[in-house]
């Protein structure tokens, strides 16, 4: 994996971690306000982790790792993995 890919993936994971950190103190307000805040941060963090998974899988396949192996590692079917990788970077 290139240093650029590794840096980008580490950056997304770090950003997801940063998004989750403030949630430890979210306990005040109405239930709806707290839930909205938690779900908003969790959703954004999940999207970053998902993109890191796709980017890592794409880099692994580009480096010559068999798609079937990457599929097993990522817990995605070969078809799902191929569809995600064909969408390109930063696609939801």
BELTA-V547978 format. One record per helix or strand of 2 or more residues. SS is the DSSP state (hx for helix, st for strand). FROM is the first residue (numbers start at 1). LEN is the number of residues. If there is no record, write none. Layout:
SS | FROM | LEN
SS | FROM | LEN
This chain:
hx | 3 | 23
hx | 31 | 32
hx | 67 | 8
hx | 78 | 10
